[in-house]
Amino acid sequence: MAIITISRGSYSKGKEVAEKVASRLGYKCISREVLLDASEHFHIPEIRLVRAIHDAPSILERFSRNRQAFISYIQCALIRYAKEDNVVYHGLAGHLILKGIPHVLKVRVIADLADRVQAEMEREKISKTEARTLLLKDDEERRKWTQTLYGADPRDSSLYDLVVHIHKLTIEDAVDIICDTAIREPFKTTKQAQQKIEDYAMASEMKAALSDSFDNIGVKSEYGNILVYAKGNDHHIQRIRKKAKEIANKMEGVNDLEVHATQKLPPKSV
């Protein structure tokens, strides 16, 4: 089976598409659940996580430890859901958080601005001008957030396996296309693909737990062997090593732990 991420803008019908895809395939459909899980697991108020996602970051905020920690919490929570397989996620940046996992079907659902404006006018009981202003502001905030944290523009079609335009195509058409694609060979969960996401989940859990106290951390995991990379002097590395050992002792499936000082974090680390 597969993991499906659906990227969408406000009033693009992406939420409806995600829910119908999940229902037809018998998958779990998640969005806000990831924030609730992260909030509960790491004892962080949900509103702070929401702000970490939706407030367009400035250059200074990009290097804020709290912001990076919150993103790590959300990433860890999403991967915990994803490793159980058979899930549709329609929250922000799922296609980027799960980048590199081979059986993830990455979908972008778009709609004409005029159609989105009309939908927001009807739901919010506001004028056309107000609706258009709000939608463009929301789109720009999403773009800035993704660009700052991941160096990617959510409008870039190369980030997705499918881009579905809801206009001539209906919601049901979109569901048909996505479901037909999800059952194809490239998106089946193989043993190798499952191992990759298990490794990713373990690395993400370690990164999230360390992020509350340390920044400039990179983590990799292979078959239960965790490698932590960090910038800093010997004393700083020793502190990280001590904390990482405490965390590893509480995690399931850890075979070995190494902490290394580095000047540059490995590109494929979490």
KEZA-701349 format. One record per residue: residue number from 1; x, y, z of N, C-alpha, C in turn. Coordinates in Angstrom, 2 decimals, decimal comma. Atoms other than C-alpha are relative to their C-alpha. Layout:
<lobas>
 num     npx     npy     npz    capx    capy    capz     cpx     cpy     cpz
 NUM       X       Y       Z       X       Y       Z       X       Y       Z
...
</lobas>
This chain:
<lobas>
 num     npx     npy     npz    capx    capy    capz     cpx     cpy     cpz
   1    0,85   -1,19    0,00    0,00    0,00    0,00    0,88    1,24    0,00
   2   -0,77   -1,22    0,22    1,09    3,65   -0,02   -0,24    1,03    1,10
   3    0,18   -1,21   -0,79    1,51    6,92    1,81   -0,27    1,11   -1,02
   4    0,37   -1,05    0,94   -0,17    9,87    0,09    0,05    1,35    0,71
   5    0,02   -1,38   -0,51    0,60   13,54    0,75   -0,71    0,87   -1,02
   6    0,74   -0,91    0,88   -1,72   16,18   -0,66    0,28    1,43    0,43
   7   -0,29   -1,42   -0,21   -0,43   19,74   -0,87   -1,14    0,81   -0,62
   8    1,16   -0,75    0,48   -3,13   22,36   -1,30    0,05    1,43    0,52
   9    0,22   -1,34   -0,50   -4,02   26,00   -0,93   -1,38    0,07    0,62
  10    1,33   -0,17   -0,59   -7,03   27,34    0,94   -1,07   -0,02   -1,09
  11    1,15    0,05    0,90  -10,35   26,58   -0,79    0,35   -0,55   -1,39
  12   -0,36    0,62    1,28   -8,69   24,50   -3,51   -0,66   -1,37   -0,16
  13    0,68    1,30   -0,04  -10,84   21,44   -2,67    0,94   -1,15    0,38
  14   -0,95    1,04   -0,36   -7,73   19,59   -1,51   -0,42   -0,82    1,20
  15    0,46    0,71   -1,19   -9,24   18,71    1,87   -1,07   -1,03   -0,38
  16    1,05    0,91    0,44  -12,31   17,19    0,22    0,57   -1,18   -0,78
  17   -0,64    1,06    0,78  -10,13   15,25   -2,22    0,69   -0,99    0,93
  18   -0,73    0,87   -0,93   -7,96   13,91    0,61   -0,95   -0,92    0,77
  19    0,95    0,81   -0,79  -10,94   12,75    2,66   -0,65   -1,08   -0,85
  20    0,63    0,99    0,88  -12,55   10,99   -0,31    0,99   -1,08   -0,44
  21   -1,04    0,98    0,35   -9,27    9,31   -1,34    0,19   -0,98    1,16
  22   -0,19    0,85   -1,18   -8,78    8,02    2,20   -1,18   -0,94    0,20
  23    1,20    0,83   -0,17  -12,36    6,77    2,38   -0,04   -1,14   -1,02
  24    0,07    1,02    1,04  -12,15    4,92   -0,93    1,06   -1,08    0,20
  25   -1,10    0,96   -0,16   -8,79    3,28   -0,16    0,01   -0,68    1,37
  26   -0,01    0,55   -1,35   -9,58    2,58    3,48    1,21    0,45    0,80
  27   -1,18   -0,54   -0,67   -6,65    4,75    4,61   -0,44    0,95    1,12
  28    0,23   -1,02   -1,02   -6,39    7,01    7,65    0,28    1,37   -0,63
  29   -0,17   -1,36    0,53   -6,81   10,71    6,75    0,39    0,92    1,15
  30   -0,50   -0,83   -1,11   -4,78   13,12    8,89    0,42    1,38   -0,48
  31   -0,50   -1,35    0,24   -3,95   16,80    9,07    0,31    0,61    1,36
  32   -0,20   -0,60   -1,33   -4,48   18,53   12,44    0,46   -1,03    1,03
  33   -0,38    1,05   -0,94   -3,94   15,18   14,16    1,50   -0,01    0,26
  34   -1,46   -0,03   -0,15   -0,20   15,58   13,56    0,40    1,05    1,04
  35   -0,29   -1,04   -0,98   -0,16   18,83   15,54   -0,41   -0,43    1,41
  36    0,46    0,45   -1,30   -2,19   17,32   18,36    0,94   -1,06    0,58
  37   -0,92    1,04   -0,45    0,13   14,32   18,53    1,32    0,60    0,45
  38   -1,26   -0,66   -0,36    3,23   16,52   18,55   -0,16    0,79    1,30
  39    0,26   -0,79   -1,20    1,68   18,77   21,19   -0,01   -0,88    1,25
  40    0,12    0,90   -1,15    0,86   15,84   23,47    1,34   -0,68    0,31
  41   -1,23    0,77   -0,20    4,12   13,93   22,94    1,12    0,85    0,59
  42   -1,10   -0,86   -0,43    6,43   16,89   23,50   -0,44    1,09    0,99
  43    0,52   -0,92   -1,02    4,20   18,82   25,96    0,15    1,47   -0,42
  44   -0,03   -1,35    0,54    3,99   21,92   23,76   -1,43    0,41   -0,35
  45    1,35   -0,43    0,36    0,74   23,94   23,49   -0,21    0,00   -1,51
  46    0,27    0,11    1,44   -0,87   23,31   20,10    0,09    1,35   -0,70
  47    0,01   -1,32    0,65   -1,25   27,04   19,41    1,41    0,44   -0,38
  48   -1,38   -0,37    0,32    2,55   27,45   19,51    0,48   -0,75   -1,24
  49   -0,36    0,75    1,19    2,96   24,71   16,94   -0,70    0,57   -1,23
  50    0,73   -0,61    1,12    0,28   26,28   14,75    0,70    1,26   -0,48
  51   -0,69   -1,24    0,37    2,11   29,60   14,85    1,33   -0,31   -0,66
  52   -1,28    0,39    0,60    5,41   27,87   14,04   -0,19   -0,38   -1,46
  53    0,26    0,40    1,38    3,79   26,54   10,87   -0,49    1,17   -0,84
  54    0,71   -0,94    0,87    1,61   29,37    9,66    0,54    1,42    0,00
  55   -0,58   -1,33    0,04    3,53   32,52   10,60    1,17    0,01   -0,97
  56   -1,10   -0,07    0,97    5,73   33,44    7,64    1,27    0,46    0,71
  57   -1,20   -0,31   -0,78    9,27   33,41    9,10    0,85    1,10   -0,63
  58   -0,98   -0,98    0,46   11,77   36,23    8,87    1,36   -0,68   -0,07
  59   -1,35    0,57    0,08   15,48   35,68    8,22    0,52   -0,35    1,39
  60   -0,47    0,30   -1,35   16,21   35,88   11,95   -0,71   -1,22    0,58
  61    0,77    1,12   -0,54   13,43   33,43   12,82    0,47   -1,33   -0,58
  62   -0,48    1,22    0,64   14,97   30,94   10,44    1,00   -0,72    0,90
  63   -1,03    0,59   -0,84   17,74   30,38   12,96   -0,43   -0,10    1,47
  64    0,52    0,11   -1,35   15,50   30,35   16,04   -0,04   -1,46    0,44
  65    0,01    1,37   -0,50   16,04   27,24   18,14   -1,42   -0,49    0,22
  66    1,37    0,43   -0,26   12,39   27,19   19,19   -0,72   -0,38   -1,28
  67    0,68    0,31    1,27   11,14   27,31   15,62    0,51   -1,32   -0,56
  68   -0,56    1,25    0,52   13,53   24,55   14,54   -0,46   -1,19    0,83
  69    0,47    1,09   -0,87   12,52   22,46   17,56   -1,44   -0,35   -0,32
  70    1,40    0,25    0,29    8,83   22,88   16,78   -0,17   -0,76   -1,32
  71    0,07    0,70    1,28    9,38   21,81   13,17    0,43   -1,45    0,17
  72   -0,44    1,37   -0,27   11,27   18,75   14,44   -1,10   -0,81    0,67
  73    1,09    0,70   -0,67    8,33   17,87   16,70   -1,07   -0,42   -1,01
  74    1,04    0,28    0,99    5,87   18,09   13,80    0,47   -1,09   -0,96
  75   -0,57    1,01    0,90    8,16   16,08   11,52   -0,04   -1,38    0,65
  76   -0,01    1,26   -0,74    8,54   13,37   14,16   -1,41   -0,58    0,09
  77    1,38    0,47   -0,14    4,77   13,17   14,68   -0,54   -0,53   -1,32
  78    0,49    0,44    1,31    4,01   12,91   10,95    0,61   -1,35   -0,37
  79   -0,66    1,25    0,38    6,57   10,15   10,45   -0,51   -1,17    0,83
  80    0,59    1,08   -0,81    5,08    8,16   13,33   -1,28   -0,52   -0,64
  81    1,20    0,43    0,73    1,81    8,12   11,41    0,38   -0,71   -1,30
  82   -0,34    0,51    1,32    3,47    7,49    8,06    0,59   -1,41    0,04
  83   -0,64    1,32   -0,04    5,47    4,46    9,17   -1,01   -1,12    0,22
  84    1,07    1,00   -0,12    2,18    2,70    9,95   -0,64   -0,29   -1,34
  85    0,44    0,20    1,38    1,42    3,02    6,22   -1,50    0,29   -0,17
  86    1,41   -0,20    0,34   -1,94    3,48    4,47   -0,56    1,28    0,61
  87    0,41   -1,27   -0,57   -2,30    7,15    5,30   -0,03    1,08   -1,08
  88    0,07   -1,19    0,86   -3,36   10,33    3,48    0,19    1,22    0,91
  89   -0,30   -1,20   -0,79   -1,84   13,54    4,89   -0,20    1,23   -0,87
  90    0,24   -1,22    0,78   -3,13   16,92    3,71    0,37    1,25    0,79
  91   -0,53   -1,17   -0,69   -1,22   19,23    6,05    1,13    0,63   -0,80
  92   -1,03   -0,77    0,67    1,57   21,62    5,19    1,31   -0,78   -0,13
  93   -1,37    0,48    0,27    4,83   20,37    3,60    0,21   -1,49    0,20
  94   -0,16    1,45   -0,14    4,15   16,64    3,88    0,92   -0,58   -1,05
  95   -0,84    0,51    1,10    5,82   16,07    0,51    1,47    0,31    0,22
  96   -1,39   -0,35   -0,29    8,98   17,75    1,82    0,50   -0,71    1,25
  97   -0,38    0,70   -1,22    9,01   16,21    5,30    0,33   -1,46   -0,32
  98   -0,19    1,41    0,34    8,77   12,74    3,72    0,82   -0,19   -1,27
  99   -0,83    0,08    1,20   11,15   13,50    0,87    1,03   -1,12    0,15
 100   -0,97    1,09   -0,04   13,29   10,48    0,03   -0,61   -1,34    0,37
 101    0,69    1,26   -0,28   10,74    7,89    1,16   -0,63   -0,47   -1,31
 102    0,35    0,36    1,38   10,16    5,91   -2,06   -1,47   -0,26   -0,27
 103    1,39    0,37    0,27    6,53    4,81   -1,59   -0,98    1,11    0,36
 104    0,88   -1,15   -0,24    5,15    8,30   -0,93   -0,48    0,57   -1,33
 105    0,60   -0,64    1,17    2,76    9,55   -3,62   -0,27    1,45    0,35
 106    0,09   -1,43   -0,31    3,12   13,33   -3,63   -0,92    0,69   -1,00
 107    1,03   -0,60    0,84    0,10   15,20   -4,96   -0,17    1,47    0,34
 108    0,35   -1,41   -0,18   -0,62   18,88   -5,45   -1,38    0,22   -0,62
 109    1,34   -0,33    0,50   -4,27   19,96   -5,80   -0,11    1,51   -0,12
 110    0,12   -1,43    0,23   -4,83   23,37   -7,33   -1,39    0,33   -0,56
 111    1,27   -0,48    0,55   -7,86   25,45   -8,34    0,20    1,43   -0,46
 112   -0,08   -1,37    0,47   -8,43   28,69  -10,21   -0,26    0,97    1,14
 113    0,19   -0,99   -1,07   -8,17   31,79   -8,02   -1,45    0,47    0,05
 114    1,39   -0,47    0,03  -11,64   32,90   -9,16   -0,92   -0,97    0,73
 115    0,83    1,01   -0,67  -13,17   29,63   -7,95    0,25    0,02    1,51
 116   -0,36   -0,03   -1,43  -11,31   29,86   -4,63   -0,60    1,24    0,67
 117    0,57   -1,24   -0,52  -12,42   33,49   -4,13   -1,49   -0,17    0,23
 118    1,45    0,21   -0,12  -16,05   32,53   -4,75   -0,33   -0,89    1,19
 119    0,24    0,92   -1,12  -15,82   29,67   -2,24    0,21    0,70    1,33
 120   -0,24   -0,70   -1,27  -14,33   31,91    0,45   -1,06    1,07    0,25
 121    1,08   -0,99   -0,16  -16,92   34,65   -0,19   -1,25   -0,65    0,59
 122    1,22    0,68   -0,44  -19,73   32,15    0,32    0,14   -0,51    1,43
 123   -0,17    0,58   -1,34  -18,25   30,53    3,42    0,16    1,07    1,07
 124   -0,32   -1,00   -1,01  -17,00   33,65    5,20   -0,93    1,21   -0,03
 125    0,94   -1,11    0,15  -19,73   36,03    4,00    0,75    1,33   -0,10
 126   -0,80   -1,21    0,18  -17,20   38,63    2,84   -0,03    0,40   -1,47
 127    0,01   -0,50    1,38  -16,70   40,73   -0,29    1,04   -0,70   -0,86
 128   -0,95    0,59    0,95  -14,82   39,62   -3,38    1,41    0,52    0,25
 129   -1,31   -0,60   -0,25  -12,00   42,04   -2,63    0,63   -0,55    1,27
 130   -0,52    0,54   -1,26  -11,65   40,84    0,96    0,44   -1,45   -0,16
 131   -0,33    1,42    0,20  -11,68   37,19   -0,09    1,28   -0,16   -0,80
 132   -1,19    0,10    0,84   -9,08   37,72   -2,77    1,25    0,41    0,78
 133   -1,14   -0,46   -0,81   -6,79   39,64   -0,39    0,43   -1,05    1,00
 134   -0,32    1,02   -1,00   -7,01   36,95    2,28    0,65   -1,23   -0,64
 135   -0,56    1,17    0,66   -6,30   34,13   -0,17    1,43    0,25   -0,48
 136   -1,35   -0,31    0,48   -3,29   35,84   -1,71    0,98    0,11    1,17
 137   -0,86   -0,09   -1,19   -1,91   36,59    1,77    0,34   -1,39    0,52
 138   -0,22    1,37   -0,48   -2,35   32,96    2,83    0,96   -0,75   -0,92
 139   -0,89    0,65    0,97   -0,69   31,71   -0,36    1,44    0,47    0,18
 140   -1,34   -0,55   -0,15    2,27   34,03    0,18    0,66   -0,48    1,29
 141   -0,55    0,49   -1,26    2,71   32,98    3,81    0,45   -1,46   -0,12
 142   -0,37    1,40    0,21    2,74   29,31    2,81    1,27   -0,09   -0,84
 143   -1,17    0,03    0,88    5,25   30,03    0,06    1,26    0,40    0,76
 144   -1,16   -0,48   -0,76    7,58   31,99    2,38    0,46   -1,04    1,02
 145   -0,33    1,01   -1,02    7,40   29,32    5,10    0,76   -1,16   -0,64
 146   -0,63    1,14    0,66    8,27   26,52    2,68    1,36    0,38   -0,57
 147   -1,26   -0,45    0,58   10,98   28,55    0,96    1,07    0,15    1,06
 148   -0,97   -0,25   -1,06   12,66   29,52    4,22    0,52   -1,28    0,64
 149   -0,39    1,20   -0,72   12,66   26,12    5,89    0,51   -1,12   -0,89
 150   -0,37    1,12    0,87   13,04   23,82    2,90    0,66    0,42   -1,31
 151   -0,60   -0,47    1,23   14,39   26,01    0,12   -0,78   -0,40   -1,23
 152    0,85    0,46    1,11   11,44   25,03   -2,08   -1,23    0,89   -0,11
 153    1,22   -0,74    0,27    8,49   26,78   -3,67   -1,13   -1,01   -0,18
 154    1,08    1,00    0,12    5,22   24,82   -3,15   -0,68    0,00   -1,36
 155    0,61   -0,05    1,34    4,13   25,93   -6,64    0,83   -0,74   -1,04
 156   -0,89    0,70    0,92    7,05   24,03   -8,22   -0,54   -1,41   -0,28
 157    0,64    1,28    0,32    5,42   21,10  -10,05    0,95   -1,18    0,07
 158   -0,97    1,10   -0,04    8,66   19,08  -10,01    0,08   -0,66    1,39
 159    0,01    0,56   -1,35    8,12   18,48   -6,26   -1,02   -1,12    0,16
 160    1,14    0,91   -0,13    5,09   16,29   -6,98    0,01   -1,08   -1,08
 161    0,22    1,04    1,00    4,21   13,07   -8,74   -1,23    0,32   -0,84
 162    1,23   -0,39    0,70    0,79   14,46   -9,67   -0,38    1,43    0,37
 163    0,64   -1,30   -0,26   -0,65   17,96  -10,02   -1,38   -0,07   -0,63
 164    1,38    0,14    0,47   -4,45   17,92  -10,30   -0,70    1,35    0,11
 165    0,67   -1,30    0,07   -6,35   21,03  -11,38   -1,51   -0,20    0,08
 166    1,45    0,12   -0,17   -9,90   21,16  -10,02   -0,69    1,16   -0,72
 167    0,78   -0,97    0,78  -11,87   23,02  -12,69   -0,82   -0,80   -1,01
 168    0,66    0,95    0,90  -12,70   20,89  -15,70   -0,09   -1,37    0,67
 169    0,03    1,23   -0,78  -11,76   17,94  -13,53   -0,77    0,24    1,30
 170    0,77   -0,13   -1,24  -14,19   17,40  -10,66    0,78   -0,63    1,16
 171   -0,60    0,64   -1,17  -13,36   16,28   -7,13    0,03   -1,52   -0,20
 172    0,05    1,46    0,23  -14,47   12,75   -8,09    1,04   -0,43   -1,04
 173   -1,04    0,30    0,99  -12,19   12,85  -11,15    1,37   -0,06    0,68
 174   -1,28   -0,06   -0,71   -9,28   13,83   -8,91    0,20   -1,24    0,87
 175   -0,07    1,19   -0,86  -10,06   11,00   -6,50    0,31   -1,24   -0,83
 176   -0,25    1,14    0,89  -10,16    8,50   -9,37    1,47   -0,06   -0,42
 177   -1,39   -0,07    0,49   -6,77    9,65  -10,68    0,98   -0,36    1,11
 178   -0,93    0,25   -1,12   -5,06    9,61   -7,27   -0,06   -1,45    0,45
 179    0,15    1,39   -0,44   -6,47    6,23   -6,25    0,61   -0,97   -1,01
 180   -0,57    0,86    1,03   -5,50    4,68   -9,57    1,53    0,03    0,04
 181   -1,46   -0,13   -0,07   -1,94    6,00   -9,19    0,56   -0,66    1,25
 182   -0,49    0,50   -1,29   -1,59    4,97   -5,54    0,21   -1,51    0,03
 183   -0,11    1,46   -0,02   -2,03    1,27   -6,30    1,03   -0,52   -1,01
 184   -1,00    0,42    0,98    0,67    1,24   -8,98    1,31   -0,40    0,67
 185   -1,20    0,63   -0,54    3,99   -0,53   -8,50    0,95    0,95    0,72
 186   -0,98   -0,87   -0,66    6,23    2,50   -7,67   -0,38    0,42    1,42
 187    0,45   -0,50   -1,31    4,11    3,33   -4,59   -0,38   -1,12    0,97
 188    0,24    1,12   -0,91    3,83   -0,14   -3,08    1,06   -0,03    1,09
 189   -0,92    0,03   -1,13    5,41   -0,60    0,33    0,81   -1,29   -0,02
 190   -0,91    1,14   -0,01    8,38   -2,92   -0,09    0,70   -0,08    1,36
 191   -0,76    0,13   -1,25   10,53   -4,25    2,77    1,07    1,08    0,09
 192   -1,05   -1,02    0,03   13,28   -1,86    1,70   -0,58    1,38    0,31
 193    0,63   -1,30   -0,23   10,91    1,13    1,65   -0,44    0,13    1,46
 194    0,44   -0,04   -1,39    9,49    0,22    5,06    1,18    0,19    0,94
 195   -1,18   -0,16   -0,82   12,99   -0,09    6,51    0,49    1,45   -0,03
 196   -0,45   -1,38    0,14   13,83    3,35    5,16   -0,82    0,95    0,87
 197    0,82   -0,90   -0,81   10,89    4,98    6,87    0,14   -0,31    1,49
 198   -0,28    0,34   -1,40   11,60    3,06   10,11    1,27    0,71    0,46
 199   -1,25   -0,71   -0,32   15,13    4,47   10,03   -0,25    1,49    0,14
 200    0,31   -1,43   -0,01   13,77    7,93    9,27   -0,74    0,37    1,28
 201    0,76   -0,26   -1,22   11,35    7,68   12,19    0,91    0,02    1,23
 202   -0,92    0,06   -1,15   14,12    6,73   14,61    0,89    1,24    0,04
 203   -0,84   -1,20    0,06   16,36    9,57   13,43   -0,79    1,24    0,39
 204    0,85   -1,16   -0,30   13,47   12,04   13,67   -0,34    0,08    1,48
 205    0,30    0,00   -1,44   12,62   10,98   17,21    1,20    0,50    0,80
 206   -1,20   -0,47   -0,67   16,21   11,50   18,31    0,21    1,50   -0,23
 207   -0,18   -1,42    0,33   16,42   14,87   16,51   -0,99    0,86    0,78
 208    1,01   -0,79   -0,71   13,17   16,10   18,05    0,32    0,10    1,48
 209   -0,31    0,00   -1,43   14,25   15,10   21,55    1,22    0,86    0,32
 210   -1,20   -0,82   -0,21   17,64   16,82   21,17   -0,25    1,48   -0,30
 211    0,20   -1,38    0,49   16,25   19,96   19,50   -0,44    0,96    1,09
 212    0,44   -0,88   -1,08   14,79   21,28   22,73    1,18    0,64    0,72
 213   -1,18   -0,49   -0,73   18,31   21,73   24,15    1,14    0,44   -0,90
 214   -1,15   -0,25    0,88   20,63   21,91   21,14   -0,48    0,35   -1,41
 215    0,26   -0,25    1,42   20,64   23,39   17,64    1,21   -0,50   -0,80
 216   -1,06    0,47    0,90   22,84   22,60   14,62    0,29   -1,48    0,20
 217   -0,08    1,44   -0,18   22,13   18,89   14,99   -0,49   -0,68   -1,28
 218    0,46    0,85    1,08   21,88   16,30   12,21    0,01   -1,44    0,47
 219    0,10    1,39   -0,47   20,77   12,70   12,77   -0,30   -0,93   -1,17
 220    0,27    1,06    0,96   20,88    9,58   10,61   -0,20   -1,30    0,75
 221    0,20    1,31   -0,62   19,78    6,04   11,38   -0,03   -1,07   -1,08
 222    0,01    1,15    0,91   20,39    2,71    9,67   -0,13   -1,27    0,83
 223    0,23    1,27   -0,67   18,92   -0,53   10,99    0,22    0,09    1,52
 224   -0,10   -0,15   -1,45   18,77    0,78   14,55    1,29    0,60    0,50
 225   -1,27   -0,64   -0,36   22,21    2,39   14,50   -0,12    1,50   -0,25
 226    0,22   -1,45    0,10   21,90    6,12   15,21    1,33    0,74   -0,02
 227   -1,16   -0,87    0,10   24,51    8,65   14,14   -0,45    1,44    0,19
 228    0,33   -1,40   -0,27   24,28   12,15   15,62    1,20    0,86   -0,39
 229   -1,05   -0,93    0,42   26,29   14,97   14,02   -0,31    1,38    0,58
 230    0,23   -1,30   -0,64   26,78   18,29   15,78    1,22    0,90   -0,18
 231   -1,07   -0,99    0,05   28,80   21,47   15,53    0,30    0,47    1,43
 232   -0,35   -0,51   -1,32   30,74   22,66   18,58    1,30   -0,56    0,52
 233   -1,25    0,46   -0,59   33,73   22,17   20,85   -0,20   -1,32    0,76
 234    0,05    1,30   -0,67   34,55   19,03   22,85   -1,00   -0,04    1,14
 235    0,94   -0,05   -1,13   32,57   20,12   25,89   -1,44   -0,07   -0,48
 236    1,35   -0,02    0,56   29,48   20,80   23,78   -0,37   -1,39   -0,53
 237    0,26    1,33    0,54   29,77   17,44   22,03   -0,23   -1,01    1,12
 238    0,19    0,89   -1,14   30,09   15,68   25,37   -1,39    0,15    0,61
 239    1,35   -0,25   -0,52   26,87   17,31   26,58   -1,05   -0,66   -0,91
 240    0,94    0,62    0,96   25,08   16,18   23,41    0,05   -1,52    0,12
 241   -0,16    1,46   -0,11   26,51   12,66   23,76   -0,73   -0,54    1,23
 242    0,66    0,43   -1,24   25,25   12,40   27,34   -1,52    0,02   -0,16
 243    1,45   -0,12    0,20   21,77   13,63   26,41   -0,51   -1,04   -0,99
 244    0,41    0,97    1,02   21,59   11,41   23,32   -0,08   -1,41    0,58
 245    0,03    1,32   -0,63   22,42    8,33   25,42   -1,24   -0,15    0,88
 246    1,21    0,04   -0,83   19,62    9,20   27,85   -1,24   -0,23   -0,86
 247    1,14    0,13    0,91   17,19    9,52   24,95   -0,04   -1,40   -0,60
 248   -0,07    1,31    0,64   18,37    6,33   23,24   -0,44   -1,12    0,94
 249    0,38    1,03   -0,97   17,85    4,33   26,44   -1,51   -0,13    0,15
 250    1,46    0,01   -0,11   14,15    5,24   26,32   -0,67   -0,39   -1,32
 251    0,54    0,33    1,31   13,72    4,41   22,62    0,06   -1,51   -0,25
 252    0,01    1,41    0,36   12,82    1,01   21,22    0,82   -0,23   -1,28
 253   -0,67    0,42    1,23   15,03   -0,75   18,68    1,36    0,60   -0,26
 254   -1,33   -0,60    0,20   18,27    1,21   19,16    1,08   -1,04    0,27
 255   -1,10    0,97   -0,14   21,29   -1,04   18,57    1,30    0,67    0,41
 256   -1,26   -0,69   -0,26   24,08    1,53   18,70   -0,20    1,50   -0,17
 257    0,08   -1,46    0,08   24,62    5,27   19,13    1,41    0,58   -0,10
 258   -1,27   -0,71    0,13   27,49    7,44   17,93   -0,30    1,49   -0,15
 259    0,12   -1,46    0,13   27,91   11,21   18,29    1,32    0,54   -0,53
 260   -1,21   -0,49    0,66   30,37   12,98   15,99   -0,03    1,52   -0,12
 261   -0,15   -1,43    0,27   31,64   16,55   15,84    0,24    0,19   -1,49
 262   -0,15   -0,25    1,43   31,44   18,05   12,35   -0,10    1,49   -0,27
 263    0,10   -1,39    0,41   31,83   21,37   10,60   -1,22    0,21   -0,91
 264    1,12   -0,08    0,94   29,06   20,56    8,12   -0,89   -1,21    0,20
 265    0,92    1,10   -0,21   25,96   18,48    8,75   -0,20   -0,78   -1,31
 266    0,22    0,81    1,21   25,50   15,56    6,31   -1,29    0,39   -0,71
 267    1,18   -0,47    0,74   23,03   16,52    3,55   -1,23   -0,89    0,17
 268    1,14    0,91   -0,12   20,84   13,43    4,09   -0,39   -0,25    1,46
 269    0,39    0,16   -1,40   20,62   13,79    7,86   -1,32    0,72    0,26
 270    1,26   -0,64   -0,39   17,34   14,72    9,54    0,31    1,30    0,73
</lobas>
